[in-house]
């Protein structure tokens, strides 16, 4: 059975809190969705805002190789003026080969929201669909609130589908708009719809009960062959059904056909691309595409995965473009250490003493508050220090950080550093937005003469975690830093009762790691 995939990231997805896309952003995502093999891309609501109207104008030049664009809107505002309805005519003017409109299929909405009788609501749906069909477009009818409507009044909900069907709708999409239905409810209701209509049936699920993916798959089980969703599940309230989970489940678990069969290995890349365009930090725990989806921490798990990954991985991560990762923590065993060593190109499988020593060292550091889950660069430096492959590229001699306040509440920060590189002393100072920023700026300023390549390093993320809150302002803190040189990213960690010292440790590791990668065989400074 072939399943048609309908992506609404550019329309329903943009209704999510914190999601805002420019026209150019939408064009970039549309092109990427087409390359991935999405069948239908819902570009927006051209009758509602100038941005979406502009998108459809520019989208005509996209030269999509597979996907077809659809515009989105509602049924007409008035039964008496369907042909002159601004919204419907805006949909036609978008010139998309497919038009998607929604209509009320919950009696509560049609009566209280629109003030229509049952007959009037059915007529509105019929005339709206009929008008669009008369212009030669494929029409997808989104039955808004269908599952709630069916549970409230099955006959009314079915009658509204019948009106759309009689008018020539090509696809009837059953919407769980409030996202509160259960998979068994969805399955049984879709079965009833399939009995009555000999049309393509679709599912549009929201995630308010954390069941959007499950409900979408249940609908497919019951006979739906058209599935709506968004990349990464973005959308209003709790989001939409996540296509990054639905598509691999359809292909790998249910053995069904979708057009993404030959592009599935690009799924993780697509997920990260959309996160990046939306300026949203990726959900590391997302199924299939998350950074943690195939990450292993417990020593027993790692030992098993090294023998046969099927023991703790439900699929091969490469199938969806992801990769297996082993984490280092106080739960680590020697298997973790050996795996990580191999990952960075070192074979210590025969050195049991070294791996045992490293395990104990890591566990003692974690006890002191260090965490290497997101700081693998710090771990590699630690590891290579133990194997005598790394020495720091610089040494801190002295540091002073000053924070100034004035009577008007203005603040400023200054850092003064003495750094030694190759027996040379560099003495420098820098201002900053805060003490950590001043320290970071001063450190880079001091090192730039010796290592100009560090100018590429950008701070991507900075996190501070208080480790023992009961100690109040004297508590130990852990600083996690994520850095990038434009080509790769790496994480480092520092721990201290002094947030400035903890930050400096993480910043130093970040720069040392970058330099180590550039000068792998050079030991510039012996501390």
Order of alpha helices (4+ residues) and beta strands (2+ residues): beta-alpha-beta-alpha-beta-alpha-beta-alpha-beta-alpha-alpha-beta-alpha-beta-alpha-beta-alpha-alpha-beta-alpha-beta-alpha-alpha-alpha-beta-beta-beta-alpha-beta-beta-beta-alpha
